[in-house]
């Protein structure tokens, strides 16, 4: 198998000069710089108005081609911006690129989401639920089976015990989620929606006043469990804000609590993996996500959900 080329700053400059007419007469073209530090770079800032995303392998290229079509499908349903591609094609044989306009703002890691911003998130969740699933699947969007909360709970309990020695977490907090509770919060049939599956803080564009202005990176979108997006929001903006947004979007107690516990278990497992060398994510980020997911909120009980069940099971 031929190894994929590694994109360099020169690669990006040559590509950008061929794409942007205003830079054609400039010797150097617009400034290009990688979005992330360290390692190999597949995402680059291009001047102040564009971002270039390069698929590093053929699987990523397939997902990027699908993303371009998917963004056009979801855009009319959402109250927040979705990136617009001004150019796309191949930067190397079989490897795609998209040059997108920048959505102004920071990230949820830089700015707190306001109460009005929570309403923006509610509109996002509502809009995703309104996207026709069959149309998304026609574009090649896959289905993702709901995760087993009981299996995740068992993994989190084991991980939490290892965190105790590092003084990172009190494993007793996981006792709130029992085996019967996990069973009660199992995903319900007939509830699959289009889920972004990557609502991390870095993918939410947030303005200085706390409004959510856009959502980035639709490459992992799948038809599946809406609780996954609630869980993502819990990591990005905190459990309280995530549950309030989901409730405004019409979700009942079951999917809200399911999303909360998916996030809580995930953060315990990922922090353990990082401390034991199986994950290279930044420690400050993982600790911040742990704090967000484990915020105490009023909707903590996993009993008396019977009244919500019928509403949650409606198509």
Beta strands, then each sheet from edge to edge (+ up, - down):
strand 1: 32-34
strand 2: 43-46
strand 3: 50-54
strand 4: 81-82
strand 5: 85-92
strand 6: 95-101
strand 7: 106-107
strand 8: 193-195
strand 9: 204-206
strand 10: 212-215
strand 11: 222-224
sheet 1: 1+ 2- 3+ 6- 5+
sheet 2: 4+ 10+ 9- 7+
sheet 3: 8+ 11-
end
